Amino acid sequence: MSTRFTCPTIDFVFLQDLSGSFTDDLPILKSQIANVIATVEDINQNADFAVASFIDKPNGVFGAASDYVYQTNLALSSDNAAVIASVNALSTRSGMDVKEAQLEALMQVALRPGEIGFRADTKRIVMLSTDSAFHQAGDFAGAPANNGDAILDGNGVGEDYPSIAQAAAALVATGIFPVFSVTADQKALYQTLVNDLGTGAVVVLSANSSDFADAVRVAIAKACGHVTQEGTEGTDDMEGTEFEDGMFGLGGDDRMNGRAGDDLVDGGSGNDIIKGGKGADELRGGTGADHLDGGKARDTLNGGLGNDTLTGGGGRDTFVINPGGGSDTITDFQNAIDVIDLSAFHRFEGVAAVTSALQVGTTVVLNLPGGTSVTLQGFTLAELGLEDVILEPFGDAPVAANDIATATANKRTLIDVLANDTDVDGDTLSLVSVGSSPNATITIKGGMISYKADASFSGADSFTYTITDGNFTHTATVNVTVLPNLIGNNLANVLVGTQFDDLIKGKGGDDTITGNDGNDTILGGNGADIINGGLGLDLIRGGTGNDIITAGPTGGLDFPDKDTVYGGNGNDQITGGWGDDILNGGRGRDTILGQQGDDRIFGNGGNDTLDGGVENDEIWGGAGDDIIIGGTGNDQLRGGLGQDNISGGDGRDQIYGSGGFKAGVSDNDTLSGGLGADNFIFLLALDQNLNGDDIITDYDITQDRIQLDGDVSVQLTDTLAGVLIEQVTGGSILVQDILAADIRATISGLNEVL
């Protein structure tokens, strides 16, 4: 409203008759709720809305047993969607006589300011919608008089209806202005009630949205004391006075002239022609394609809905543009004098409209959301700047989004909660405060939140935090999953991981460690540890000591694990489980079983026993006298230094002999291919162990093959034990139970000296 016709922030209550007679009219009301909300917010952007209802006393005469005198369906809310949903959820019931409990319900709203949620210093308007007459004191004969309090004795049947005087006193005490939205046949009755109450207005419930919006607008103007002239739903010619007028045209294509004085002129619906005349006027077009002319002095022009033409005239004028207002044209915008009020839009939307404005011929066009635009005639982009508009002063509040974090007990975790928080105006966000938790110490540190859970706590935790953009604040919640502190000591610890990615440290002592689910890192430390990685892609280090390590489950997984295990120092027992594992025994006499999967197994130092298990494995014995078993599958087996016993098992294996790559080391390997067509490979050029004698125990000339790499000269000699393949520089390979004549064709790389 005009600064001369001030109206406080509005608290608006929809009070609805749900008796059976209103069944036909309730859909009309529901169809108008969004329209009413828009009308109220066009007058006051900060309006809140509540929903309440009534039927009648459930005494079997006035109302059925399921009826009621009053109830609050929704307390005051700024969530328009929730308000509309609350109204749409209403349904009619019974109501057994002609009259209903309108007067008592209205008084109950006045008696329950806390329940309704009335804010301080607001204009409180209650729109009561009904199609029937009202009960009043004396109608409930024999019942005690109504005591005028908020307690409905016996659900309303323990006392009479209130008198009009009681209701009027309650309305005055709470500062409520009632608006009776009634069917046409009830208009006269409720106009009399308004007169008796000494306050209020009557509007006719209409399916015509523009008519109903006009009526509600006038009712609010009356609540704020602004009406001096009221038109009709037809075409009116209205002339103001020399004083301050409040003129409302309602429907029709009206011609309105405020004349002298600081006037409020509201055209309502229709294509109106409105002139302010002399004085600092506020002109409102309402619905339709209106022409507004401010005249002399400092005027405020608001075209409302529709494509309007606005002429400020003399003085510093303000042109108000609202979302969904249509395409307005300002004919005489004066640079550095007039201003365009875009404060109903988000601040960033107003800024964008100015910075992205278009020059179209001799006009400048500002485009805004919702199909709204403003055309400035006879203007240029060079003249346009942010100084020509009024923006929403503080911008929009920031939005703090809820966060999810994972922490470890007794370990500080920094949570960057601002990373997913936003501010549409681009303002810098900062942390204002952080909530508390009985399970942790929480502080603000360097623009982030420092979270440290108590040493004994694990599980789900949460806390709140608040951010600011310098003007507004917003609060969100951080949900934290606290993992147990899985750090042992020098004792024999039992450490059990979680379904998450754990870091588990056994340290000293003979520990029992279970990783469970997740991609875990497990460090056994010193001691003879028992470690089971569980599900997930685990990294396991046994450390010093004779450890028993199981990388993961041994079968039955849809997605096999791929674990990496280092046994470390000690005589370790390592089982790979289900998946393509990397298993490293480290120093010591280790026993390693690959189990299922294409495993890579390293014995390293020590006399190790290495078994690939099922599928296609790669095994390196390393230093020491190793026993290497390929198992099932097409394996690659390398003995390395030491006198190794290598067995391929089932499958087409590649078995490497002559592993003496270091001079002076005894390296006499025993090689068995097992079932399948095997390939025995000897890297003769790299073999510095010229005294090593390898043996192949089960060579099958029908399918096995020998590969001699390095172009080294050899001699083939038949012996009682088999054919002896000797390097001329030293070292030999004995192939048992085979003759030279038979084997020559199965050797590749043969450089024979006869």
C-alpha positions in Angstrom: 0.0 0.0 0.0 1.0 3.7 -0.2 3.3 5.1 2.4 0.5 7.4 3.3 -1.9 4.5 3.7 0.3 2.2 5.7 -0.8 -1.3 6.4 1.2 -3.6 8.8 2.4 -7.0 7.9 -0.7 -9.2 7.4 -1.5 -12.5 9.3 -4.4 -14.0 7.2 -6.5 -16.9 8.6 -8.8 -18.9 6.3 -11.8 -20.0 8.7 -13.9 -22.5 6.8 -17.5 -23.8 7.2 -17.4 -27.6 6.7 -21.1 -28.3 7.3 -22.9 -30.4 4.7 -24.6 -27.4 3.1 -21.3 -26.0 2.0 -20.5 -29.1 -0.1 -21.4 -27.3 -3.4 -19.5 -24.1 -2.5 -16.3 -25.7 -1.0 -14.8 -26.4 -4.5 -15.3 -22.7 -5.4 -13.4 -21.7 -2.4 -10.6 -24.2 -3.1 -10.2 -22.9 -6.6 -9.8 -19.3 -5.2 -7.2 -20.0 -2.5 -4.1 -19.4 -4.7 -5.9 -16.3 -6.0 -6.5 -14.9 -2.5 -2.9 -15.6 -1.5 -1.6 -13.7 -4.5 -4.0 -10.8 -3.8 -2.9 -10.5 -0.2 0.8 -10.8 -1.1 0.4 -8.2 -3.8 -0.5 -5.8 -0.9 2.0 -7.2 1.6 4.8 -9.6 0.5 5.4 -10.7 4.1 1.9 -12.1 4.7 1.5 -15.4 6.4 -1.5 -17.7 6.2 -3.3 -20.1 8.5 -6.2 -22.6 8.1 -9.0 -23.3 10.6 -12.5 -24.8 10.4 -15.8 -25.3 12.1 -19.2 -27.1 11.9 -21.4 -27.0 14.9 -22.0 -28.3 18.4 -22.1 -32.2 18.3 -25.2 -32.6 20.5 -27.3 -34.5 18.0 -29.6 -31.5 17.4 -27.2 -28.8 16.0 -24.6 -31.2 14.8 -23.7 -34.9 14.5 -21.4 -36.7 17.0 -18.5 -36.3 14.7 -19.0 -32.5 14.3 -17.0 -29.8 16.1 -17.2 -26.2 17.1 -13.7 -25.2 16.1 -10.3 -26.6 15.2 -7.0 -25.2 13.9 -5.9 -27.1 10.8 -2.7 -25.2 10.1 -1.0 -22.5 12.1 0.3 -19.4 10.4 2.9 -20.3 7.8 4.9 -18.6 5.0 4.8 -21.9 3.0 2.1 -21.2 0.5 2.1 -24.7 -0.9 1.4 -26.1 2.6 -1.5 -23.6 3.0 -3.1 -24.5 -0.3 -2.6 -28.2 0.5 -4.3 -27.8 3.9 -7.3 -26.1 2.3 -7.5 -28.7 -0.4 -7.6 -31.4 2.2 -10.7 -30.0 3.8 -14.0 -31.9 3.4 -17.5 -31.3 4.5 -19.3 -33.4 7.1 -22.8 -33.0 8.6 -24.4 -30.0 10.4 -27.9 -30.9 11.3 -29.8 -27.6 11.4 -29.7 -24.5 9.2 -27.4 -22.4 11.4 -23.8 -23.2 12.3 -21.2 -22.2 14.8 -19.6 -19.3 12.8 -19.7 -16.8 15.6 -18.2 -19.1 18.2 -15.5 -20.3 15.8 -14.6 -16.7 15.0 -14.3 -16.0 18.8 -12.1 -19.0 19.3 -9.6 -17.8 16.7 -9.4 -14.5 18.7 -9.0 -16.4 21.9 -6.1 -18.6 20.6 -3.4 -16.2 19.4 -0.6 -18.6 20.4 -2.2 -21.6 18.8 -2.8 -19.6 15.6 0.8 -18.2 15.7 -0.1 -14.5 15.4 3.0 -12.4 15.1 3.6 -9.1 16.9 2.4 -5.9 15.4 0.6 -7.5 12.4 -2.8 -6.7 10.8 -4.8 -9.8 11.7 -7.5 -10.7 9.1 -9.8 -13.7 9.4 -11.7 -14.7 6.2 -14.7 -16.7 7.3 -16.4 -18.6 4.4 -19.9 -19.8 4.8 -23.3 -20.2 3.1 -25.6 -20.3 6.2 -26.7 -18.2 9.1 -25.0 -18.3 12.5 -26.0 -19.4 16.0 -25.7 -16.9 18.9 -26.4 -16.7 22.6 -29.8 -18.1 23.5 -30.0 -20.7 20.7 -28.8 -23.5 23.0 -31.7 -23.2 25.5 -30.9 -24.7 28.9 -27.2 -24.7 28.5 -25.0 -22.5 30.8 -24.0 -19.2 29.3 -20.8 -19.1 27.3 -17.9 -18.0 29.5 -15.9 -16.5 26.7 -12.7 -18.6 27.1 -10.8 -20.8 24.8 -12.0 -24.0 26.5 -14.8 -25.7 24.6 -16.7 -27.2 27.6 -17.7 -30.7 26.7 -16.5 -30.3 23.1 -18.8 -27.3 22.9 -22.0 -28.9 24.2 -21.4 -27.8 27.8 -22.2 -24.1 27.2 -24.4 -21.8 25.0 -23.1 -20.0 21.9 -21.4 -16.6 22.6 -23.2 -13.3 22.2 -22.3 -10.9 19.4 -20.9 -8.6 22.1 -18.7 -11.4 23.5 -17.3 -12.1 20.0 -16.8 -8.4 19.3 -14.8 -7.9 22.6 -12.6 -10.9 21.7 -11.9 -9.5 18.2 -11.0 -6.1 19.5 -8.8 -7.6 22.2 -6.8 -9.6 19.7 -7.0 -6.9 16.9 -8.8 -9.1 14.4 -10.6 -7.7 11.3 -13.2 -10.3 10.1 -14.0 -10.7 6.4 -17.1 -12.7 5.8 -16.9 -14.5 2.4 -20.5 -15.6 1.9 -22.9 -16.7 -0.7 -25.1 -13.9 -2.2 -28.2 -15.0 -0.2 -26.3 -14.4 3.1 -24.8 -11.0 2.2 -27.4 -8.9 4.0 -27.3 -11.0 7.2 -23.5 -10.7 7.5 -23.5 -7.0 6.7 -25.8 -6.6 9.7 -23.4 -8.7 11.8 -20.5 -6.5 10.7 -22.4 -3.5 11.8 -23.2 -5.1 15.1 -19.6 -6.2 15.6 -18.4 -2.7 14.8 -15.7 -4.1 12.5 -15.3 -6.2 9.4 -16.3 -6.5 5.8 -18.5 -8.8 3.6 -17.5 -10.2 0.2 -19.6 -12.4 -2.0 -18.0 -15.8 -2.7 -17.7 -15.9 -6.5 -16.3 -18.4 -9.0 -15.1 -15.3 -11.0 -11.5 -15.0 -9.8 -11.1 -11.3 -10.7 -14.3 -10.3 -9.0 -13.3 -12.3 -5.9 -9.8 -10.8 -5.9 -11.3 -7.3 -6.1 -13.6 -8.0 -3.1 -10.8 -9.4 -1.0 -8.5 -6.4 -2.0 -11.2 -4.0 -0.8 -11.8 -5.9 2.4 -8.1 -5.6 3.2 -8.1 -2.0 2.4 -11.0 -1.6 4.7 -9.1 -3.5 7.4 -6.3 -0.9 7.0 -8.7 2.0 6.9 -8.1 3.1 3.3 -11.6 3.1 1.6 -13.4 6.3 0.9 -15.1 5.4 -2.4 -16.1 1.9 -3.6 -17.2 1.2 -7.2 -19.2 -1.6 -8.6 -18.5 -4.7 -10.7 -19.6 -2.6 -13.8 -18.0 0.3 -15.5 -17.6 3.3 -13.1 -16.6 6.9 -13.5 -15.1 8.0 -10.2 -13.8 11.4 -9.2 -11.8 12.0 -6.1 -11.8 15.1 -3.8 -9.3 17.7 -2.8 -8.3 15.5 0.1 -6.7 12.0 0.5 -9.0 9.5 -1.2 -9.0 5.7 -1.1 -10.8 4.8 -4.3 -11.5 1.2 -5.4 -13.1 0.6 -8.8 -13.7 -3.2 -8.4 -14.9 -4.8 -11.7 -15.4 -3.2 -15.0 -13.4 -0.8 -17.3 -13.3 2.1 -14.9 -12.3 5.7 -15.4 -10.8 7.0 -12.1 -9.3 10.4 -11.2 -7.9 11.0 -7.8 -7.7 14.8 -8.3 -5.9 16.7 -5.5 -4.5 15.1 -2.4 -2.3 12.1 -1.8 -4.6 9.4 -3.1 -4.8 5.7 -3.3 -6.5 4.7 -6.5 -7.1 0.9 -7.2 -8.8 0.0 -10.5 -9.5 -3.6 -9.6 -10.3 -5.9 -12.5 -10.9 -4.6 -16.0 -9.1 -2.3 -18.4 -9.0 0.8 -16.4 -7.9 4.4 -17.0 -6.5 5.9 -13.8 -5.2 9.4 -13.2 -3.6 10.5 -9.9 -4.0 14.2 -10.5 -2.2 16.5 -8.1 -0.5 15.1 -5.0 1.8 12.2 -4.3 -0.5 9.3 -5.3 -0.4 5.6 -5.3 -2.0 4.0 -8.4 -2.8 0.3 -8.7 -4.2 -1.1 -12.0 -5.2 -4.5 -10.7 -6.1 -7.1 -13.3 -6.3 -6.1 -16.9 -4.6 -3.8 -19.5 -4.6 -0.6 -17.6 -3.4 3.0 -18.3 -2.0 4.7 -15.3 -1.0 8.4 -15.3 0.5 9.7 -12.1 0.2 13.4 -12.9 2.2 15.9 -10.9 4.2 15.2 -7.8 6.0 12.0 -6.6 3.7 9.1 -7.5 3.9 5.3 -7.2 2.5 3.3 -10.1 1.8 -0.4 -9.9 0.2 -1.8 -13.1 -0.7 -5.2 -11.4 -1.6 -8.1 -13.6 -1.8 -7.6 -17.4 0.1 -5.5 -20.0 -0.1 -2.0 -18.6 1.0 1.4 -19.8 2.5 3.6 -17.1 3.1 7.3 -17.3 4.7 8.9 -14.3 4.2 12.6 -15.2 6.1 15.2 -13.2 8.1 14.4 -10.0 10.3 11.5 -8.9 8.0 8.6 -9.7 8.3 4.9 -8.7 7.2 2.2 -11.0 6.4 -1.1 -9.2 6.9 -4.3 -11.1 5.7 -7.6 -9.6 6.4 -11.3 -10.6 3.8 -12.4 -13.2 2.7 -8.9 -13.8 2.9 -9.1 -17.6 4.6 -6.8 -20.1 4.5 -3.2 -18.8 5.5 -0.1 -20.8 6.8 3.1 -19.1 6.3 6.0 -21.5 8.3 8.7 -19.7 11.0 7.2 -17.6 13.3 10.1 -16.4 17.0 9.1 -16.1 18.4 9.8 -12.6 15.0 10.9 -11.4 12.5 8.0 -11.6 13.1 4.5 -10.3 11.8 1.0 -11.1 10.9 -1.0 -8.0 12.0 -4.6 -8.5 12.2 -5.5 -4.8 9.5 -8.2 -5.2 12.0 -10.2 -7.3 15.0 -12.0 -5.9 17.9 -9.6 -5.8 20.0 -11.5 -8.3 17.0 -11.5 -10.7 16.7 -7.7 -10.5 20.5 -7.3 -11.1 20.4 -9.7 -14.1 17.4 -7.8 -15.6 19.5 -4.6 -15.7 22.8 -6.0 -16.7 21.3 -8.1 -19.5 18.8 -5.4 -20.8 18.3 -5.1 -24.5 18.2 -2.0 -26.8 15.3 -2.5 -29.2 15.1 0.5 -31.5 14.5 3.6 -29.3 13.4 1.5 -26.3 15.2 -0.5 -23.6 13.6 -3.9 -22.5 14.2 -5.5 -19.1 13.3 -9.2 -19.0 12.4 -10.7 -15.6 11.2 -14.2 -14.6 7.7 -15.4 -15.0 7.2 -13.8 -18.4 7.4 -10.3 -16.9 9.1 -7.5 -18.8 9.4 -3.7 -18.7 9.9 -1.5 -21.8 11.3 2.0 -21.3 10.3 4.2 -24.3 12.8 6.8 -25.5 15.6 5.4 -23.5 19.1 3.9 -24.1 21.2 1.3 -22.5 23.9 3.9 -21.9 21.5 5.7 -19.5 20.4 2.5 -17.7 22.2 1.4 -14.5 21.5 -0.3 -11.2 20.9 3.2 -9.7 17.7 3.3 -11.7 16.1 0.3 -9.9 15.2 -0.6 -6.3 16.4 -4.1 -5.5 15.5 -6.4 -2.7 17.7 -4.8 -0.1 19.4 -7.8 1.5 19.1 -10.5 -1.1 17.9 -14.0 -0.4 18.9 -16.0 2.6 21.6 -18.6 2.0 20.8 -22.3 1.8 22.7 -24.6 4.1 22.4 -28.2 2.8 22.6 -31.2 5.1 26.0 -33.0 5.1 27.2 -36.5 5.6 30.6 -37.2 7.0 32.6 -40.2 8.3 35.0 -39.9 11.2 37.1 -42.1 13.5 36.8 -42.1 17.2 39.4 -40.0 19.1 40.6 -38.6 15.8 40.0 -35.0 14.6 38.2 -34.7 11.3 37.7 -31.4 9.4 34.3 -31.2 7.6 33.9 -28.6 4.9 30.2 -28.0 5.4 30.2 -24.8 3.2 31.2 -26.8 0.1 27.6 -27.7 -0.7 25.9 -24.5 0.7 24.7 -21.9 -1.7 23.6 -18.3 -1.9 21.8 -17.1 -5.0 23.1 -13.6 -4.6 26.7 -14.8 -4.7 27.4 -13.5 -1.2 30.3 -14.9 0.7 29.2 -17.5 3.3 30.7 -18.0 6.7 30.0 -20.2 9.7 28.2 -18.4 12.6 27.8 -21.2 15.1 28.0 -25.0 15.5 25.8 -27.2 17.6 26.9 -29.7 20.2 26.9 -33.4 20.6 27.2 -35.5 23.8 29.6 -37.8 21.8 32.1 -35.4 20.4 34.0 -32.1 20.7 32.9 -29.8 17.8 34.4 -26.4 17.0 34.8 -24.0 14.1 38.3 -24.1 12.6 39.5 -22.2 9.5 36.1 -22.0 7.9 35.4 -25.7 8.5 34.1 -27.7 11.4 36.5 -29.7 13.5 34.8 -32.9 14.8 36.5 -35.3 17.3 34.4 -38.1 18.6 35.1 -39.5 22.1 37.5 -42.4 22.2 34.8 -44.8 23.4 32.1 -43.8 20.9 31.2 -45.3 17.6 28.0 -45.3 15.5 25.7 -42.5 14.3 26.0 -39.0 15.5 24.6 -35.6 14.4 24.9 -31.9 15.1 23.7 -28.6 13.5 25.5 -25.6 12.2 24.4 -22.2 11.1 25.8 -20.1 8.2 25.3 -16.4 7.2 25.7 -14.3 4.1 26.1 -11.2 6.2 22.3 -10.5 6.5 20.5 -13.8 6.8 21.2 -17.1 8.4 20.3 -20.7 7.7 20.8 -23.9 9.7 21.5 -27.5 8.5 22.4 -30.8 10.0 25.6 -32.9 9.7 25.1 -36.6 10.1 28.3 -38.3 11.1 29.2 -42.0 11.0 31.8 -42.5 13.7 34.0 -45.5 13.1 35.6 -47.2 16.1 39.2 -46.4 16.9 40.9 -49.5 15.6 44.4 -48.8 16.9 45.9 -51.5 19.2 48.7 -51.4 21.7 51.5 -53.8 22.9 48.9 -56.2 24.3 47.0 -59.0 22.5 44.2 -56.9 21.0 41.0 -58.0 19.4 40.1 -55.4 16.7 37.0 -55.7 14.6 36.4 -53.4 11.6 33.2 -52.1 10.2 31.4 -52.1 6.8 33.4 -49.0 5.9 37.0 -48.5 4.7 38.9 -49.0 8.0 42.5 -48.4 9.0 43.3 -51.0 11.6 46.7 -51.1 13.4 47.5 -54.0 15.7 50.9 -52.7 16.9 52.6 -55.0 19.4 51.1 -58.2 20.8 49.5 -61.3 19.3 46.5 -59.6 17.8 43.3 -61.0 16.3 42.1 -58.6 13.6 38.9 -58.8 11.5 38.4 -56.3 8.7 34.8 -57.1 7.8 33.3 -55.2 4.8 35.0 -52.2 3.1 38.4 -51.7 1.5 40.5 -51.9 4.7 44.1 -51.3 5.4 45.3 -53.7 8.2 48.7 -53.4 9.8 49.4 -56.3 12.1 52.6 -54.9 13.6 54.8 -57.0 15.9 53.6 -60.3 17.2 52.0 -63.5 16.0 48.8 -62.0 14.6 45.6 -63.7 13.2 44.2 -61.5 10.5 41.1 -61.8 8.3 40.5 -59.1 5.8 36.9 -59.9 5.1 35.0 -58.5 2.2 36.5 -55.6 0.2 39.8 -54.8 -1.6 42.0 -55.0 1.4 45.7 -54.2 2.0 47.1 -56.4 4.7 50.6 -56.2 6.2 51.4 -58.8 8.8 54.5 -57.2 10.1 57.1 -59.0 12.3 56.0 -62.4 13.7 54.5 -65.7 12.6 51.2 -64.5 11.3 48.1 -66.3 10.0 46.5 -64.2 7.4 43.3 -64.8 5.4 42.8 -62.2 2.8 39.1 -62.7 2.4 36.2 -65.2 1.8 37.1 -68.4 0.0 34.2 -68.4 -2.4 30.6 -67.6 -3.2 31.0 -63.8 -4.0 29.3 -62.1 -6.9 32.2 -59.7 -7.2 35.4 -61.4 -6.1 37.8 -59.4 -3.8 41.3 -58.4 -5.0 43.4 -58.3 -1.9 47.1 -57.4 -1.4 49.0 -59.1 1.4 52.5 -58.7 2.7 53.4 -61.2 5.3 56.6 -59.4 6.5 59.2 -61.0 8.7 58.3 -64.4 10.2 57.0 -67.8 9.2 53.6 -66.7 7.9 50.5 -68.6 6.8 48.7 -66.7 4.1 45.4 -67.6 2.3 44.3 -65.5 -0.6 40.6 -66.4 -0.8 38.2 -65.6 -3.6 39.7 -63.1 -6.1 42.8 -62.1 -8.0 45.1 -61.5 -5.0 48.7 -60.3 -4.6 50.3 -62.4 -1.9 53.9 -61.6 -0.7 55.4 -63.8 2.0 58.4 -61.6 2.9 61.2 -63.0 4.9 60.7 -66.3 6.7 59.5 -69.9 6.0 56.0 -68.9 4.6 53.1 -71.0 3.5 50.9 -69.3 0.9 47.7 -70.7 -0.7 46.2 -68.6 -3.4 42.8 -70.3 -3.5 40.5 -69.0 -6.2 41.4 -66.3 -8.7 44.4 -65.4 -10.9 46.8 -64.8 -8.1 50.3 -63.4 -8.0 52.4 -65.0 -5.3 55.8 -64.0 -4.1 57.7 -66.2 -1.6 60.7 -63.8 -1.2 63.3 -65.0 1.3 63.0 -68.3 3.2 62.1 -71.9 2.3 58.5 -71.3 1.3 55.6 -73.5 0.3 53.6 -71.7 -2.3 50.3 -73.1 -3.8 48.5 -71.2 -6.5 45.2 -73.1 -6.0 42.5 -72.7 -8.6 42.8 -70.6 -11.9 45.8 -69.0 -13.7 48.5 -68.0 -11.2 51.9 -66.4 -11.3 54.3 -67.6 -8.6 57.8 -66.4 -7.8 59.7 -68.5 -5.2 62.4 -65.9 -4.5 65.4 -66.9 -2.4 65.3 -70.2 -0.5 64.5 -73.8 -1.1 60.9 -73.4 -2.1 58.1 -75.8 -2.8 55.9 -74.3 -5.6 52.6 -75.9 -6.6 50.7 -74.3 -9.5 47.5 -76.1 -8.9 44.6 -76.0 -11.3 45.0 -73.5 -14.2 47.5 -72.3 -16.7 50.2 -71.1 -14.3 53.6 -69.3 -14.6 56.0 -70.7 -12.0 59.5 -69.3 -11.2 61.7 -70.8 -8.5 64.3 -68.1 -8.1 67.4 -68.6 -6.0 67.6 -71.9 -4.1 67.0 -75.6 -4.7 63.3 -75.4 -5.6 60.7 -78.1 -6.1 58.2 -76.8 -8.7 55.0 -78.7 -9.7 52.7 -77.3 -12.3 49.6 -79.3 -11.5 46.7 -79.3 -13.9 46.8 -77.0 -16.9 49.1 -75.6 -19.5 51.9 -74.3 -17.2 55.0 -72.3 -17.9 57.8 -73.5 -15.5 61.0 -71.5 -15.3 64.2 -73.4 -14.3 67.9 -72.2 -14.1 67.1 -69.6 -11.6 70.7 -69.1 -10.5 71.2 -65.6 -11.6 73.8 -65.1 -8.9 77.2 -66.7 -9.2 78.3 -69.1 -6.5 74.8 -70.1 -5.3 73.7 -73.7 -5.5 70.5 -73.8 -7.5 69.4 -77.4 -8.3 65.6 -77.3 -9.1 63.2 -80.2 -9.5 60.5 -79.5 -12.0 57.3 -81.4 -12.6 54.8 -80.3 -15.2 51.8 -82.4 -14.0 48.8 -82.8 -16.2 48.5 -80.7 -19.3 50.9 -79.5 -22.0 53.6 -77.7 -20.1 56.4 -75.4 -21.2 59.8 -75.6 -19.3 61.7 -72.4 -19.8 65.4 -71.9 -19.1 67.0 -68.5 -19.4 70.5 -69.8 -20.0 72.1 -66.6 -21.1 71.3 -65.0 -17.7 72.2 -68.1 -15.6 75.4 -67.4 -13.7 75.1 -70.6 -11.6 77.2 -72.8 -13.9 77.2 -75.7 -11.4 73.4 -76.0 -11.1 71.7 -79.2 -12.1 67.9 -79.1 -12.8 65.7 -82.1 -13.1 62.4 -82.5 -15.0 60.6 -85.5 -13.6 57.6 -86.1 -15.8 58.4 -84.8 -19.3 55.8 -85.9 -21.9 57.2 -85.6 -25.4 53.7 -85.7 -26.9 52.7 -82.4 -25.4 55.4 -80.8 -23.2 58.0 -78.4 -24.6 61.4 -77.1 -23.5 62.4 -73.5 -24.3 66.1 -72.7 -24.2 66.6 -68.9 -24.3 69.9 -67.1 -24.8 71.6 -68.9 -27.7 73.8 -70.9 -25.4 75.5 -74.0 -26.8 74.5 -77.3 -25.2 75.2 -81.0 -25.5 72.5 -83.8 -25.3 73.7 -87.0 -23.7 71.6 -90.1 -23.0 72.1 -91.5 -19.5 70.5 -94.3 -17.5 68.3 -91.7 -15.8 67.4 -89.8 -19.0 68.7 -87.3 -21.4 71.2 -84.8 -20.0 71.2 -81.3 -21.5 74.5 -79.7 -20.5 75.7 -76.2 -21.1 79.2 -76.3 -22.5 80.2 -73.6 -19.9 78.7 -75.7 -17.0 75.3 -76.5 -15.6 72.8 -79.1 -16.8 69.2 -80.1 -17.1 68.3 -83.8 -16.6 65.0 -84.9 -18.3 64.2 -88.2 -16.7 63.2 -91.2 -18.7 63.5 -89.6 -22.1 66.0 -90.2 -24.9 67.9 -87.5 -26.8 66.5 -88.7 -30.1 63.0 -88.3 -28.9 63.3 -84.9 -27.2 65.2 -82.9 -29.8 62.1 -82.1 -31.7 60.4 -80.7 -28.6 63.1 -78.2 -27.7 63.0 -74.7 -29.1 66.2 -72.5 -29.1 68.4 -75.6 -29.3 72.0 -74.8 -30.2 73.5 -78.3 -30.0 77.2 -79.0 -30.1 77.7 -82.5 -31.5 
